[in-house]
């Protein structure tokens, strides 16, 4: 999976276009490993939508087959 693939997947999950991904600390993301989290196994960071809204998000593997997703709005 590439970063563009992840943006497309997150866009589909949110129902809105994701235009930027950042680490949990708000740093630019250069590769998928920048978003990896070991426990629970998955990915996490911040994202920005086309309209400027920002979210903290997590995508983690549940029971080996199902990916769970959560996004929380960040204050401007």
Helices and strands as residue ranges (DSSP letters): H 3-14, E 18-22, G 32-35, E 36-37, E 42-49, E 54-62, E 66-73
